[in-house]
């Protein structure tokens, strides 16, 4: 009877797989007729859908699998979307892809066929995004098989991408999946005659089954990655890279460091630095306790129950007492192999550590580590000796040799080097794989590639022309080509007679024809206001847009400019979060073809007149969206302090503190630079000297002029050095409780400085400096202001104290409580605000990569505020 039931189950499984595979084959027939333009539109819509849902998919993955770190799952989903899309966006994958007119030859691209794709429990969302994008870009229908512990996340992700693809015109069955996660159904799928290729990501047994299916398969092997700290290494930078990589998603990246090999000459210094960053070195008894829980005694292999768990939880399971903020558990070992259980691949924040007495010993340990379950994968070295790099690369049997790079982020590509971005790392014949490269195309030879860390070029951007000094608005009389003008402003600016001043000089021009005025810009301008103004512009047809007002007016005008020249632009696409502005999924359209933008600020705060940023509020969701792109930079800025004379005292204070926040954040940003530092220092000096004067006496022309300049100077600085979490949190706080932007910044500023000045829980990628220095940068500013700063800690305290004294002099509230927000109502909104702040683009360049719970804690601290030190 049992045999009959088994036969029946097999028949049912076969029928189910046959049905899905046949539908995939039919989709393939349709796909072969698609043009490159049709394919590219489909893939773009899939990428936008993945971006829209990356946050929730990350949350779902962690909740379902109970593995990994929420914040890093967010980054993984972003990587799988943005980096992958950027790498394939311009590829020709349909029709003629290359042509040689001289030889009269050309090449055609054809899909390989229906793809069967295995999805591991470690990446149930990001793997689906990555494999779906590369499969549909090449017109290949794909059928997924999910790990049972991540099935729900996989199905939700696949459905979202499928629906987006179909909506964009893809075949109905372009993306499918097995509802049954049994081994029989997976094996039946892989062997089905309608399946042409297998993308195998998962455990060794599933990869081996893929290779044994009789079908072409692209599989990957395990990664027992050695990391060698040679004696010339930059210790602080190398330790930071190690921790950034090893703690990423709680160590679940197969390319993360598994064995740290340190030259004896620097061993003690490296260990001290590692411990200083909250890593824990185990004693002999603790190593044995950890071995029992983390390693299977019979097979000497990793116990899956510890995969992706935080260090503290693993230690707790093993009965080891460690601090709750422990990042990595480090085990010093004497050798490699079964007799040293912790020398295997661990896929968790557990790290083996070795002291090497010579270069040869270090290379031998690294080789043995690779041979013990990591052949063909990745090897990492930190050194400035080119001869050692070459020898290491020659000796290591690995497809990726990483130099002075976080291994997890370096191996997956595109962040620190020019490797192809991927979530599937081939190990070549070393590891029993068909490819040795980062998977993106089938490759029949092993390729060994050495990559040194890249330093990306930065660019400085300012408006082509900046007019300044009192009455510099008279430049409107001589600036070329101002014939049809559209003035964007606010009711208060009209009331103060400033529009008439503008028109006075415009009407003196012989070529001036007409003007229109839009004066309905509200504080925190909405999407609706921007679209309304753009619609009026289209009827007016101006060749010049003059933005006259505070930051809200200037930001609204930028949005109107964009939608005036490109009315079909998708706002939801423009506001999408990005990791790298050069590689974002959506490219801003070229501006200035119909009109140029002249920005004239009437408040001394935002610096928007010289920046590529605009903050637009979605009133329906109560979220402020910072738009950022060089195309939003005004063509001309006029810095005329006469327009700031009538600013009320409380706005003078709010906007002045916004200037200070801009400068402070830009100074500690990970992309701060020598060009912006001088501007920042000058802006801070001007604020502390002239803001109290401008506040006490609005008619003090010198103070007004100096604060107007400080605002613009700080704007030029942060336009090129960017901001941080102070603004991310202020955007969320201001939108939720209608607190003025500068005031929200001020309330948060002492707490953000204190947070940024302590060692990070997580380091920020894309760092412009080699190691964490935010604390020292704050102390530098204190010295510059003449404040006590004999130590870094004293300098930080002095700076915070000076800010609090300045705020008191300006009669500013320095707590959310003082703004009239009820404590229970505030607490209920903290989780939402901290998530919005994490998603804010300004967070990406903060000197510390914050966890969402850390942002929440800053918001809690800000409720009661701090007193003068």
N, C-alpha and C positions, 0 to 999 in steps of 0.2 A: 504493500500500500504506500509506504514511504517513497519507494522508487517511482511509482506512478505519479505521486505528487511532485517529485523533483522534475520528472520529464515534463509535466504540465507547466511548471514554473518556467522551465527553460523555453518552452514553446511560446508562452506569454511574453517573456522577455524578448525573444527573437522577433515576435510580431510587433512589439512596441518600438524596438530599435529600427526595424525595417521601415516602419511608418515614418519615423523621424528622418531617417537617412534619405528616403525617397523624396520627402519634401525639400530636404537640403539640395538634392540633385536637381530638382526642378528650379529652385532658386538660382542655382549655378547657371542653368541655361539662360535665365533672364539676365543675370549679372553680366554675362559675356557680351551683351549688346550695349552696355552702359558706356558712355563717354567719360573722359577724365573730368569734365566739368560736373557731370552728374555725381560721380563718385566723391569729388571734393566737397560738394555741398552736403552730402550725406554725412561724411566724416566730421565736418565742421559742426553740424547740428548735434551729433553724438557727443563731441567734445564739450559743447556748451551745456548739454544736459548733464554730463558728468560733473562739470564745474558747479552747476546749480545744486547738485545733490551730494557733493563730495563730503560735506560736513555730516549729514545724517547717515550716509553710508558708513562713514568711519565709526560713528557711534553704534550703529547696528552691528558692525563687525566685532567690536570689543565686547558688547553685551552678549552676543551669541556665542563667540568662541571662548570668552573669558581669558583672552590672551592679548598681549601687546599693550601699547599706550595710545589712548584716544588721540592726543595731539599729534603723535607721529603717524597714526592711521590717516589723519587729515592730510598731512604732508605727502604720504604715499599716494593717496588718491589724487592729490594735486600733481605730483610727479607723473603718475600714470596717464594723466590727461594732458597737462600743459607741455611737459618735456617731450612726451611721445608725439603729441600732435605737431609740435614745432619741428621735430625731426622728420616727419613724413609729409608735412603740409605741401611742400613744393615738389615732392617726388612725382615723376611721371610713372604711372602704374597701369595705364590703360591705353591701348592703341600704340602709335609710334612714340617711342621713348627716346630715341637718338637717331641721328641721320648724318651721314657723311656724303656731302654733295660731290666731293672730289672723287671718291671711290664709287659713288652711286649705291651706297648701302644704307640700310636703316634697320632698326631693331623694333620688334613688337613685344608688348607685354601681354601675357596670358595668365589667367588665374590657375593655380595648381589644382583646385577642386575643393570638395567638401572637407573641412578640417574638424577633427575631433580634438578637444582641448580639455586637459585635466587641470583642475583648480585646487591648490593646497589650502589647508586650514589657516596657514599663516597670513595669507593675503586674499581673503574671499571676495573683496570688492575691487581692489586695485588690479589684480590679475585679470579679472573679467574686463575691466576698462581697457587695459593695455592690449590684450589679445583681440578684443572686439575691434579696436581702432585699426590695428595693423592688418587684421583679416579683411575687413570691409574696404579698407584703402586699396587692397589688392584684389577686390571683387570675389573674395572667397567666403561662401556661407560657413558658419561655424556652429558646432554643437558642443555644448559644455557638459562636463561631468564634475559635480561639486563634491568636496569632502563633506561627509555627513554632519560634521560639527559646524560647518559654515554654509550649509545649503540655503537657508533662508536669505542670508545676505547676498549670496551668489544669484539666486533667482530674482530678487528685487533689482539688483544691479543690471542683470541681463535684460529684464523686462523694460527698464527705463531706456536702455540703449537701443533695444529693438524697436520700441515705439517711436523713439526719436528718428531712427533710421528710416522706418516705414513712412513716417510723416514727411520725410524729406525725399521720398520716392524710391526707397530700396525695396527689393523683393520681400514678400510677406514673411517668408521663412529664412531670412538672412541670418537670424540669431535664434538658436533653439537650445534646449537643455534636456537632460534626463531627470525625470522626477524620482527615479529609483537610484539610490546611491550604492547599491550592492556591487560587489566585485564582478559578478556574472554579467550585469548590464554594461559595465564599463568595458569588459573584455569583448563582449558581443559588438559593442559600438566600434572599438578599435579594429576589429577584424571584418567589419562589414564591407562588402565590395564597393559600395558607393562612397566610402570614406577614402580620401586620397592621401591625407597627411595627418600626423598626430603631433600636437604641441603638448609635450609631457612635462608638467611641473608638479612635483610632489615627492613622496617618499621613494626610496631606492627601489622598492618592490614594484611600484606602479610604473616607474621609468623603465625598469627591466621588462615589464610586461608589454610596454609600448614597443620597445625594440624587438620583442619576440612575436609581435603580432603579424609580421610579414608585410607591414606597411612602412613607407618612409616615415621616420620619426625624428623630431628634434627634441632631445631630452637633455636634462642637466644632471650634474652629480652633486654630492655633498661638498661642503667647503670648510675644511679644517685649516683656517687661514693663519699662517705665521706672520708676526709683525716684529721686525728687527729695529731696535733703537741703537744705531751705531754711535760711537763716541762723539762724532761731530754734530749730532742732532741738536736742534733747538728744543730744549727740554720742555719749556712751558708750552710752546706751540704744539709739539708732538703729543704731550699728555692731553692737551685740549682736544686735538684731533681724535685721539684714542677714545676718550670718554664720549665725545660727540657721536662717534660711530658705534661703539659697543653698547651704549644705552639706547640707541635709536630703535624704537618699537620694542623695547626690552630685549634687544639682542637677537631678534628673529630674522634679521637679514643674514642669509647664508654667507655673505661676503664679509661679515664683521670679524674683527680680530678674535682669534681663539687662543693663541699662544703669544705672549709678549716676551721677546728675547732681548736682554739689555746687556750692553758691554759693561764689564766690571768697573771701568773708569768712571762711569756715570750712574752706576746702579743705585747707590744710596740717595743721590740727588733726585733721581727719577721716582724712586719709591716715596720719598718725602713729598714730592709734588703730587703724586697720585693720592696719597693719604690726605693731603691738604684739600683735595677736591672730593672728599667724602667717599672714598673707596676703602674697603676693609680687607686687610691681609689676614688670612686664616692661620691659626696655629696648627700643629700636627693633629691634635685631638679633633679640632673643628673640621679639618680636611676629611678625616675619616667619617665624621657625621654627615658631611655634605655628600661624600661619595655614595653613602648608603641610600640617600634619597634621590640623588640626581643621576646615578649611573646604575644600569641593570647589571647585577653581579654576574649572571650567566653569560651574557653576550658582550659585556664591557661597552655597551652602547648607551646613548642618552635615554633617560626615562622621559617619555613624551609629556608627562604630567607637569614638568617644570618649564617646558618651552614657553617663552614669552611672558613669564611671571617676573615681577619686580624682585630685586635682590633681597629686600627685607622679607618678603613673603617666602622666598626659597629658604632663607636662613631660618625663619620661624618654623617651617616644615621640618627642617633638619635638627631643630632644637638648639640653634646657635643664636646668641644674643648680640644683635648689632643695632646701631642707631636706625631710626625709621627712615632717615634721608640717605641711607647708604646707596650709592650708585652701582658699584660693582663688587662682587666677592672675588678676591684674588687668592689663588693657591700657588705657592712657590713649589715647583716640582724639580726632581733630579733627573728625569728622563721622559721618554715618550713610548707609549705602547700600552697593552692591556694591563701590565703591572702598575701602570700609573693611570688609573681610571679617568682622572680629570683632564687628561691630555687629548681626549677626543673632541669632536665638534659638539658644542653645547647649546647653541641657539637660545641663549639666555644671558643675563648679565653675570656670567661666571667666566673668569679669565685665568688661564694657566700662565705662570711666570717663571722665567729661567734667567740665571746669571751666566753670561758667556765670558770665559777667560781669554778668548782670542777670536779673531775674525773667523777662523776655520771652525771653531766650535759653534759659533753662532750660525754659520751656514749649515753645519751638520744638523743642528737641532731644527732649523727651519725646514730642511729637506725631510727629516724624519716626521715632522708634523704633517707636511703635505702627504707623505706616503701613508700616514695613519688616518686615511679617510678623506683626504682633501686633494688628491692628485688632479691637476688640470685646472683647478679653480682659480684662486687668487693668492698672491703673496705681497706683503707690504714691507716697505723699508723707509726709515726716517734717517737721513744723512745728507751732508753737503759734500761728500767725497764722490766725485764722478766715477773714479776707478772702482770703488766699492759698489756703486749702483750697477755698473756694467757686469761685474763679477756675480753679483746677486741675481741679476736678470738671466745670466747664462746658466747659473746653477739651478735655479728654481724651475721645476716642471709644473708651470702654472700658465694659464692663458692670459692672466692679467697681472702685471707687475706694477705696483703703485708706489710712487715716490713722494714722501712728505704730504700724504693725503689721508683723510679719514677713509678707512677701507670700505665701509658699507656704502657711503655716498660716492666714493671714487669708482668702485667697481660697477655700480649701476649706471654710471656715465653722465656726462653733460654738465655736471655741477662744477667739478674741479678739473675736468679735462675734456678732451674731445671724443671720448668713447661714445659709441652709439647708446642713447638712453634706452634702458630695458629693465624688465623684471625677470628675465630668463637668461641665466649666465651659463653658456656652454663650457664644457671642460675638455673637449676634444678627445682624442684617443687615450690621453692620459687617464681620463675619468670614465672611459667607456661611452663617450658621447659622439654624435655625428658632427658637431661643430665645436670650435674652441673659442669663438668670439661671443660678444654680446649679441643675443639672438635678434635678428631683424631680417635676415635673408639666409637661405640655405647655403652652406659653405662646405666643400668637400675636403678642404685641407686645414690643418691646424695652423693658426696664425698667432704668433706671439707678438705682443705689443707692449711697449714700455711707455708710460705716460708720466711726465712731470707735471706738477701742479701749475695751472695757468694763473696769471694775474690779468684780470679783465681791465680793459681800458675804461676810464671814466671821462665824462664830458661835462664841461661847464656851460650852462645856458643862462643868458640874460637877454632882455629885450634889446633889439638893435639900437634903440635910442631911448635915453632917459633924460628928460628935461627937469631941472630942479631950481630951487630958489623961489622966494615969494614972488607971485605974479608971473611965474613961468607959464601959466595958462595962456599967456599972450602968444606962445608958440603956435597956437591954433591958427593964427593969422598967416603963418608962413610955411607950415608943413604942407608939402605938395599933395595935390589930388584929394582935396576934401570938398566934394561937390554935393553929394546926397548923403546926409548924415542922419543916423538913428541914435538917439540918446536914451540910454537905459539908466534909470535912477529910482529914487524912492520918494514917497510923499514928503518926508522931512527935508530932503535936499531941495525940492521944489519950493517948499515953504520958506527956506532960508535965502532964496533968491539966487542960488548958485547956478541954476540952469540959465538964467539971464546973463550971468557973467560969461558962460560958454558961448551963448548966442551972440554976445557983443562982439567977440573977436571973429566968429565965423562970418557974421554979416559984413565985416570989413573986407572980406575976400572978394575979388572980382569974379571968381569962378563958382561961388557958392550958389546952389540952385534951390535946395529945399531941405527941410528937417522934419523929423517926427520924434515925439517923446513918449516913452513908455515909463510910467512912474509908479507902477504897481508892485514893485519888488518888496517883499516882506522879509523880516528877519528869518534866517534859515530858509532860503528860497526853495520852493517845492518844484517837483517835476512839472506839475501843471502850469506854474508860472513861467517856467522856461519855455515850454511848448507854446504857450499863448504869445509870449514875446516873439518867438521865432516865426510864428504864423503872421504876426503883424509886419515883421521885417520882410517877409516874402511879398507882401502887398506893397510895401514901401520901396523895396529894391535899393537899399543904401550901398554906397561903396566904402563907407566908414561907419564903424560902430564906436560910440563914445560911452564908456562906462563911467558914470560919475556917482560915487557913493562909497559906502563902507564895504567891508568884505563880502557881505551878502549880495550887494549890487554887482560887484566885480565878478563874483562867482556865477551869478545868474547870467550876466552878459556873455561869459565864456560859453555857457551852455546854449544860449540863444544863437550865438555865432556858429556853433557846431551844427545845430539843427536848421539854421537858416541856409547854410551852404550845403548841408546833406540831410534833407528832411526824412529820408528813409532809414536813417541810422537807428539801430536798436539800442535803446538806453540800457535794457537789461543785460545786453552783451558788454557794453562799455563799462559797466560797474563791476564786472566779474573780477574776483580776486586773482592776483597773479604773484608768482614767486620772483620772476625776473622780467622787468619791463621790456627787455629786448626779445623775449620769447613768449609773450602772452598770446593767447589763442586769438583774440580780437585785435586787429590793427586799426588805430584811429585814422579816419580819413584826413587827407591834406586840407588844411585851412588856409584862408587868405586868397583864394582864387576869385572870390566875389567881393570881399570886403576885408579891410584891415581893422584891427581892434586897438583903440587908444584907451588906456586905463588911467583914471584920475581919482585917487583915493581921497575921501573926505574924513576918514578916521585913521588913527595911527596905530594899527594893530595887525591886520592879517597879512600884509605884504603881498596880497594877491595880484597887485599890479605888476609884479616881476616874477611870478611863479607859474608853473605849468599845472597847477592844481585848482580844482573847484569842488566845493562841497555842496551837494544837492540833496534835499531831504525828500524821502518818500513818505508822505503824510499818512498813507494807508497802513504802512508797516511801522511807522514811527522810527525809521532808521535813516541815519545820515550816511550818504554814500560819497566818499572822497574819490573824485575822478582825477586821473593823473595821466598826462601824456604831453610830450614836448609841443604838440600841435596847439595846446591850449595857452601857450605863452603869448601874452599881448605883444603887438608889434612896437608900440610906443607907450611909455609911462611918463606921466607928468606929475611931479612931486611938488605940489604947491601948498604950503602950510596954511595959507589964508583960509582954505576950506575946512580946516580943523578947529578954527577958533570957537565955533559955537557948539562944539561937542560937549554934552553935559558931563558933570564931574564923574558920575558913576560909570559912564561909558569910557571916559578918559582912563579911569582906573582899570576897567575890564580889558580894554584893548591894549593898554600899556603892559599889563601882565601877560597878555598873549604874546607880545613881542619878546618878553623875557623868556617865556616858555619855548618859543621858536628857537631862540639862540641857544638855550641850555640843551635842548634835545639834539639840535644839529651838532653841537660840540662833542657829544658822546656817541653819536650815531656810528654804526660800523662802517659807514662810507664817508665819515668826516675826512677832511683833507687839508693840506697846507693852504690851499687857495681860499677855503671858506673860514679857516680858523681866525684869520685876521679880521674878517668882516664880523664874525661872531663876537670877538673880544670888544671891538668898537661898539657894537650894538648894545652889549651888556653895560659897558661904561656909560653910554648915553642914557640908558634906562634908569640906572641907579642915581645919576646926577640930575636928570631933567624931568623924570616922571612925577616926583613929588611937587616940583614947581608948576608943571602944567596942571596938576590936579588942584593945587591950592589957588592958582590964578590962571584961568583959561585965556586971559588976554595977554599973558606973558609970551610975547612973540618969539623970543629966543627959545624958550622951553618947548613951545609948540613946534617950531621948526626942527629942533633937534630930535624930538620924539617922532616926527614925521620921517626924518631921515633914518632913525633907528629902526622903524618899522620896515622900510624898504631895504635897508642893509641886511636885516635879519631874514627878510624874504628872499633876497638873492642867495644868502647862505643856505637856508634850508631847501631852496629849490634844487640845490646841487648836493647837499649832504643829507637831506631828508630829516624826518622827525622820529617819533617813537611812540611808546605806549601811553605817554601822557596825553597825546592827542587822540589816540585810539580810545582811551577810556573817556576822555572829555566828549568825543563825538557821541558815545553811547549815553553818557550821563546827561548831556545837554538835551539830546533828543527825547529821552525818557521823561525828564522832569522840567523841561523848558527853562533850563539854567543857561544864562548867557555863556557863550563859548569861552571867552577869556576868564570868566569867573570860575567855570568848571575846571579849566586848566590850573588856575591858581590853587584851588582847593586840593587838587590831586598832586601838585608839584612837590611838596615836601616828602610825601609818601613814595612817589616814583623815584626821586633822587635816592632815598634810603634803600629802596628795593634794588635800583640799578647799581648801587655802590657796594653790594655784597656779592660774593662769589655765586655764579649762576647755578641753578639746578640743571639747566640745559644751555649749552652754548648756541650762539646764533650762527647759522651758516652764512656764506658769502662775506665773511668778516674782512674788513678793509685793514685791520691791524692783526698782528700775529698772535697776540694773547689778550686776555681780558684786561682792560686798562681804564674802564669807566670811572672807577673810584679815584684813580690818580688824575684823571681829566677834571673831575669836579674840584679836587684840591687845587689844581692849577688855577682854576677860575677864582677860587677864594684868595689865593696869593695875589692874583692880578688886581683884585678889588681892595687889597691891603688888609685883608682879614687874617686873624690868627690861623696859621696852617703849618705848625712845626712838624706835624705828622699828617698822613693822609686822612686819618680819622678826624683829627681836629679840623682840617680844612673842610671836610664834608659837613661837620656840625656847624662850622662858622657860616658856610654858604646857606644852609637851611635856615639858620638864625637870621641872617641878613634878609632873606626872602620874607620871613615871617614879620620882621620889623617893617619892611617896606609895605607889606600888605596892611599892617596895622595903621601905618601912616596914611594909607589910601582908604581907610575905613572899610576894608573888604571883608566879607565873611570868609572864614577859612575852614568851614565845615559844611557838609550837606545839611546838617541839622539846622544851622542858622538860616538856610534857604527855605525853611518851612516844610520840609518833607517829613512825613510821619515815619517813625522807625519800622513799623511792621510793613507798611507799603513799600518802603525802600528795600528791606530784606527780601521781599517777594520778587523784586526785579533784579536782584544781583546776578543770578545765574544767567538771565537773558542778556544783561548788559555785558557781562564778562565774555560771553560767547560772541557777541557783536564786536567787542573790542579785539578779540583774538582774530577775527576775520578781517579787521580793518587793515588796509595795506601798510599803514604806518608801523604796525607791529613788526613787520619783516626786518626792519633795520635797527630795531632797539638793541642796545648792547647786550642784553640778556634775552634769550628765547623764553618767554613766559609760558608757564602752564596756565590753563584756564582757571584752575583753583587759586593760583597766585594773583591773577587779575582780580578775582573775586575778593581776595583778602585785602588788596589795596583799596577796593571800593568800600569794604567794611571799615577800614581804618579812616577813610575820608569822611565817614558819617559824623564822627565826633571831632575829627581834626586834631591838630597839635597846638601846643602853647609855645610861646617864645622861649628858646633855650636859655 
